[in-house]
Amino acid sequence: MNYMYAPWREEYFGEKKSGCVFCQIAENPKHDEQNYVLYRDDLCFIVMNRYPYTPGHFMVIPHFHTDSIEELEPKTWLHVAELVQICVKALKEEFGAQGINLGMNLGKSGGAGIAEHVHYHIIPRWIGDTNFITTIGESRVYSNDFKNIYEKLKKILLPRIEKSLDTKKCTK
């Protein structure tokens, strides 16, 4: 087995802060830039995944703290779904994603890394974005600068979300 040195991940495995990391982000809009929040409103927020599978991996997260989607108000669940739909379209049309993985891992046994707060993963994909290094070397190569991708996604997503939500308010 080969080992890759990745000191930037130390905070992830080190001493855990008390409380829910997603609630901490939700409650601190002043820190959106340092937390890589792409968007927020009254019901949820969109944040970059700090340990992405591919460049541009982010999550849509309701502010309401729960580990069960069935506890979400229908209005919140529908809003999450609407944001996911807008984001997928933006990733395909403006970010160049050739495919998208969507998913929720509910509970530890369901594969959730942060099981106490539901969150929806949106993972852009490209032909050839996985290769031998992941399979043979048990490592991932992240070929883009995280901060640059954050800035690019913010430019792409914000206008689309705001336009879509404003349009819906006008038609109701």
Backbone torsions as a table, in degrees:
resi	resn	phi	psi	omega
1	MET	NA	130.0	175.4
2	ASN	-93.5	152.7	179.7
3	TYR	-120.3	136.5	175.4
4	MET	-108.5	133.8	179.0
5	TYR	-79.8	122.0	-179.1
6	ALA	-138.0	73.1	-174.8
7	PRO	-63.1	-23.2	-179.4
8	TRP	-67.1	-14.3	179.8
9	ARG	-89.9	-4.0	-176.4
10	GLU	-54.8	-41.1	-178.9
11	GLU	-62.4	-29.0	179.8
12	TYR	-69.9	-38.4	-176.6
13	PHE	-98.3	-14.3	-178.0
14	GLY	-71.3	-157.0	-178.7
15	GLU	-60.9	126.6	-178.0
16	LYS	-79.2	136.4	172.7
17	LYS	-72.4	148.5	179.1
18	SER	-75.4	148.7	179.8
19	GLY	90.3	175.5	-177.0
20	CYS	-82.9	125.6	-179.6
21	VAL	-61.6	-36.1	179.5
22	PHE	-70.5	-37.8	176.3
23	CYS	-65.9	-36.4	177.5
24	GLN	-62.5	-41.3	177.0
25	ILE	-67.2	-44.2	-178.8
26	ALA	-60.0	-36.6	-175.1
27	GLU	-86.7	-3.0	-175.9
28	ASN	-128.2	68.7	-179.3
29	PRO	-61.7	-22.1	178.2
30	LYS	-64.1	-20.6	-177.7
31	HIS	-104.9	19.7	-176.8
32	ASP	-57.3	-41.9	-178.1
33	GLU	-63.6	-47.4	-179.0
34	GLN	-72.3	-22.9	176.8
35	ASN	-91.9	-0.4	179.2
36	TYR	61.0	42.6	174.6
37	VAL	-78.6	125.9	-179.1
38	LEU	-87.9	-31.0	-176.3
39	TYR	-162.4	150.5	171.4
40	ARG	-151.9	150.0	173.1
41	ASP	-145.3	-164.7	-175.2
42	ASP	-69.6	-24.3	-174.7
43	LEU	-102.0	-32.8	-176.8
44	CYS	-158.5	178.8	176.6
45	PHE	-142.9	161.3	178.4
46	ILE	-118.7	128.6	-176.3
47	VAL	-136.6	145.0	176.2
48	MET	-65.5	144.5	172.2
49	ASN	-80.9	122.6	-176.7
50	ARG	-68.7	-19.5	-179.9
51	TYR	-128.1	69.8	-169.8
52	PRO	-73.5	153.0	172.4
53	TYR	-76.0	-39.6	177.1
54	THR	-140.0	162.2	176.3
55	PRO	-57.3	131.6	179.0
56	GLY	93.6	7.1	178.5
57	HIS	-70.1	121.9	177.9
58	PHE	-140.6	176.5	-175.3
59	MET	-134.3	146.9	171.0
60	VAL	-105.0	126.0	-170.8
61	ILE	-132.6	124.7	175.0
62	PRO	-69.8	148.7	176.1
63	HIS	-66.9	-32.8	-178.0
64	PHE	-64.8	123.3	-178.1
65	HIS	-81.8	112.3	175.5
66	THR	-158.7	155.6	174.7
67	ASP	-103.1	7.5	-175.3
68	SER	-128.8	120.2	179.3
69	ILE	-64.1	-26.0	-179.6
70	GLU	-69.3	-12.6	176.8
71	GLU	-88.9	-10.4	178.8
72	LEU	-72.6	141.5	172.7
73	GLU	-62.0	142.9	178.6
74	PRO	-53.3	-37.5	179.2
75	LYS	-60.1	-41.7	-180.0
76	THR	-68.9	-46.3	-179.8
77	TRP	-59.3	-44.3	179.0
78	LEU	-65.9	-35.5	178.4
79	HIS	-66.9	-42.5	176.0
80	VAL	-57.8	-48.0	-179.4
81	ALA	-61.0	-40.7	178.8
82	GLU	-63.4	-43.7	178.5
83	LEU	-64.1	-40.4	177.7
84	VAL	-59.6	-45.4	-179.3
85	GLN	-61.1	-45.0	178.8
86	ILE	-62.4	-43.8	-178.3
87	CYS	-65.4	-41.3	178.9
88	VAL	-61.0	-45.8	179.6
89	LYS	-61.0	-43.3	179.2
90	ALA	-63.8	-41.7	179.7
91	LEU	-63.1	-39.2	179.2
92	LYS	-71.2	-46.2	-172.3
93	GLU	-81.9	-32.8	-173.3
94	GLU	-120.4	-19.3	-179.1
95	PHE	-100.6	-11.3	176.9
96	GLY	82.2	14.7	179.2
97	ALA	-65.0	133.6	178.6
98	GLN	-90.7	-15.3	177.2
99	GLY	-159.7	170.7	-178.5
100	ILE	-140.9	136.9	166.5
101	ASN	-102.3	131.3	174.6
102	LEU	-118.8	143.8	176.1
103	GLY	-176.7	156.9	172.9
104	MET	-128.4	130.8	174.0
105	ASN	-106.7	109.9	-175.2
106	LEU	-99.8	119.2	179.9
107	GLY	82.8	156.3	178.8
108	LYS	-57.0	-45.6	-178.1
109	SER	-69.7	-17.1	175.4
110	GLY	-86.8	0.5	176.7
111	GLY	97.6	7.3	-178.5
112	ALA	-71.6	127.5	174.7
113	GLY	-75.6	-35.6	175.0
114	ILE	-121.8	88.0	-170.4
115	ALA	-77.8	-20.4	-172.4
116	GLU	-79.3	-8.1	-177.4
117	HIS	-141.9	116.2	-177.4
118	VAL	-60.9	146.0	178.0
119	HIS	-157.0	146.9	-176.0
120	TYR	-106.7	118.6	178.4
121	HIS	-83.3	136.6	172.5
122	ILE	-125.2	117.0	-173.0
123	ILE	-125.3	107.9	176.5
124	PRO	-69.2	145.6	-178.1
125	ARG	-133.0	153.5	178.1
126	TRP	-136.3	150.2	175.0
127	ILE	-61.2	127.6	179.6
128	GLY	86.2	8.6	-179.6
129	ASP	-76.9	-8.6	170.3
130	THR	-116.7	147.2	-177.6
131	ASN	-152.2	-166.8	-174.8
132	PHE	-60.6	-31.2	-175.0
133	ILE	-61.7	-36.7	179.2
134	THR	-70.1	-43.4	-176.7
135	THR	-76.9	-50.4	-175.1
136	ILE	-84.4	-46.8	-174.6
137	GLY	-88.2	-4.5	-177.7
138	GLU	49.0	43.7	-179.5
139	SER	-139.7	159.3	174.6
140	ARG	-118.4	144.9	175.8
141	VAL	-108.9	123.7	177.9
142	TYR	-104.9	104.6	-167.4
143	SER	-87.1	2.1	-177.3
144	ASN	-128.3	156.8	176.9
145	ASP	-75.7	124.1	-175.5
146	PHE	-55.6	-48.1	-177.7
147	LYS	-63.2	-40.0	178.0
148	ASN	-63.4	-40.6	178.5
149	ILE	-66.0	-40.7	176.9
150	TYR	-56.5	-49.4	-178.8
151	GLU	-63.0	-41.9	179.8
152	LYS	-64.3	-46.4	179.8
153	LEU	-63.6	-38.7	179.0
154	LYS	-61.2	-43.4	178.3
155	LYS	-63.9	-35.3	-178.5
156	ILE	-77.7	-46.4	-171.2
157	LEU	-78.2	-45.5	-173.8
158	LEU	-53.9	-52.3	-179.5
159	PRO	-61.6	-38.1	-179.5
160	ARG	-65.8	-45.3	-179.2
161	ILE	-64.5	-48.6	-178.4
162	GLU	-61.6	-42.4	179.2
163	LYS	-64.3	-45.2	-178.2
164	SER	-63.9	-45.3	-178.9
165	LEU	-69.9	-37.5	176.8
166	ASP	-65.1	-40.7	178.7
167	THR	-60.8	-42.5	-178.8
168	LYS	-67.3	-36.9	179.0
169	LYS	-64.5	-38.4	-178.7
170	CYS	-68.1	-29.2	-176.4
171	THR	-90.4	-5.0	-177.9
172	LYS	-91.4	NA	NA
